[in-house]
Amino acid sequence: MNTVNNNLWKNNKNGKFYIVLDYNILNCTNLQDGEKMYLYKVFQEKILDDFGNELTFVRSEKEFKLKFTKL
C-alpha cells in the first residue's frame, strides 16, 4: 500500500476531512479496466460497518479530484 502521509482532502459537498490511504489502485472492472482509483477514509472519525470494521471508500482519480480539495 502506498500510504500518503499528510495527504488531507476536504469534501466539497459535506465539508468533512478525508485522508488518502492509497492512490495507486487499479480498477479491474470490465469497462473501467486500468482506471486509477483513490482509497480513502474519514479523517479523525471512524465510520464502522455492522461488524465493527472501519469503512474505507474508493473513487476514480478523476471523480475524487472533482469532489475533493487538497489541503
Phi, psi and omega in degrees: 000134178269082181293133181255107180285142178054035181256075182266142179227150178250130176289123184294336183270310186259351177078000180284157178263142181228154176240134178278125180270326180202142182233013183235049180254133180258132176282130181248017176288145187317299185287334182254017184306124178089356180290135181283134183238154175250131174256127185211166177214165177295138181271135177061028176202140178254127173252121187251150173276185182295344181256005179086009178274139179291132181277142170237163185232159178222139176218157174296151180304315182298312181293319180302312183290340174281325187263351182231151177242128180289137179267000000 
